[in-house]
Amino acid sequence: MSRVARWDLPGPPGRVSLHKPLVPETRGLIHEAALRSMKRSAYLINSARGPVVDQGAPIRGLQESWIAGAGLDVYDPELLPRGSPLLSMNNVVLSPHMAAHTDETLLRMAMVGTDVLAVIEGRPPEFPMPAPR
């Protein structure tokens, strides 16, 4: 992985949806040059981690119409400051870091919590992980 300066595609992308973990190689992966290389009708969707996107780049890109819109579930910093321009833009959809909150993930989180409590209380876990092979 490297910072995106140009897309290895037949043409500029119309949508970019991010699902990368935050590791040193992905920090700032989407930056100003990447957004400027997208179609003006493009949308950026980030449900990965906030710092995968240079937070200033989509703000400038949306204000200056380099891209048409954005859907952001994560931010850098994680809580947007009250004065963030993203909060008042009509071409942005913001969600409170809940993209992974499906019925299945919520059930699995409850199962983990149940097992943590059981182990703390000296009982065996109800949903143990299989031993590694």
N, C-alpha and C positions, 0 to 999 in steps of 0.2 A: 504494500500500500504506500502511496505517496500523496502529497498534496496534489489536488486536481488543478492543473493549469489549462488543459484542453481535454476534451472528451474523446475517447477512442470509439466513436460511433460514426455512422454515415452522415450525421448532421447534428446540430445542437439538440439537446434533450428538451422535451416538453414538460417532463415531470422528473423530479429526483426525490426518491423516498429513501431515507436513511435508516438503517437497522444495524449499525456497527457498534461494537463495544468501544468504550473509551480506553485506549491504550496510547502510549506516546506517539505511535505512527498515525493515529486517527485524530489527534487533537488538532483542530483547525483545518480539517480535511476540506471542508467547504468554506471558501474564502471569496473575496471580492472577484478575483479573476475567474473563478469557477462560475459564479453567478452571472458575470458579464458575458460568459460564453454560452449561456442558455438562451433559448428563445424568449422573446419579450412576453410571450403568452404562457410561459412556463410557471409551474408551481413547485415550491420546495416543501417537502414534508419531512419533519424530523421527529421520529419517535425513538431515536437511539439514546444518545446522551447529549446534554446541552453543549459541552465544549467541542463536540465533533464539528460544530459550525462556529466560525468566527462571528459572534453575536452582532457585531457592528455591520457585517456585510449584508445580511438580509434587511436590516433596517434601512441602510442606504439604498439597497437594490429595490426595495418596495417604494421608498420615497421618490427615487429617481426613475422608476418604471423599467428597471433592467429585467425584472420578472413581474408576473401578474399577481401572484399571491403566495401565501405560505400557510401551512398547517403545522403548528408547533405544539408538541406535548412536553418538551423539555427545554430548558433554558440555561444560560450561563450569565449570571448566577441562577441557581435553581429557583429561587423566588425572584420574579421580576421586580425591579424597583418600581415604586409607585409612579414615577415620572417616565417610565419607559415608553417611547413612541409606539411600540407594538400594541400597547393597551388601547390606543385610540385609532388604530388603522382599520378601515373597513374591508381591506383585502387580506386580512389575517384571521385565522381561526386558532384560538388558544385553548388548550385543555390543561388541567392541573396534574400533569405527569400520571395519567391514568390509562394510557393506551393499552397496557398489559392487563388491565383489570377486567378480565372476562369471568364468567361463572366458573370455568375450570380453574383458572389461576387463584381465584378467591377461595375455592374449595381446597386446593392444595396448600395454600398458606394456612388455612385453618387446621389442616392435618398436621403440618409442621408444628404449629403452636400447641396442638394437643400432645404431640410426642415430646416436645421440649418440657412441658409441664409434667408429663408422666415421668420422665427421666429425673427431673429435679425432685420429684416426690418419691423416687426410688422404685418406680414401677417400670416394667418393660414398655418400650414404645409400641403403640398400636399399629403404626404403619412403618415398620423398619425397612431400611434400604437393603437390597440384596448385597451380599458380600462381593467385592470386586473379584473378577476372574483372573 
